Amino acid sequence: MRRLHLPDSAAPMEGERRIAPSASRNLEPIAAVLAQVLPQTGRALELASGTGQHIAAFAERFPGIDWQPTDGNPDNLPSIRAWTAGIGNVAAPMVLDACAPGWGQGDRTSVHLTNLLHLISDAEAECLLVEAARALAPGGVFCLYGPFRRDGALLTDGDRSFDASLRAQDPAIGYKDIAWVTGRLIGAGLEVDRLVEMPAGNLMFVTRRSSTP
């Protein structure tokens, strides 16, 4: 498992609940997009749930949806359990390596991923996007949030500094380009419904699996 030094690596604790500042900042903008694109009912899968802050909030805001948190790091499960305790439409968190082949089952109305693609290699990202597409039922939506390159460029000093820090820790990782991600999503059989500008220069891809064969 790749161990990286990230801005949220020293996230403070409240009991067993970790509090990632980035998750606190981007929760409301992401939830606003989800309110526009999610169905009233369904089965949602969150990849790389991290602290559990997002899925706890989403489950409370979208009570008709059953939510499944997952993470590749078993050390994150106690925090996810603590955040989601008592929320009836959240299943117990599961360990899932989203970069490994074979987990997509085609039964989810939505799949969600926040702030992971820049932390993994191109090969891992491509595998993840293929499996996320396979995990969707016909008509399902895949919501992908994070920072990206635009036509190969990084637009802010903060992005250039963060990307350089990531590549110094592992040359195989770093920001992915919008065009590269779009090509992989389409190649995996998804339709790009919209690309939403988010705060701090981030983006949200909203993609869908066709409802017809």
Secondary structure, 3 states (H helix, E strand, C coil): CCCCCCCCCCCCEECCEECCHHHHHHHHHHHHHHHHHCCCCEEEEEECCCCCHHHHHHHHHCCCEEEEEEECCHHHHHHHHHHHCCCCCECCCEECCCCCCCCCCCCEEEEEEECCHHHCCHHHHHHHHHHHHHHEEEEEEEEEEECCEECCECCCHHHHHHHHHHHHHCCCCCCCEHHHHHHHHHHCCEEEEEEEECHHHCEEEEEEECCCC
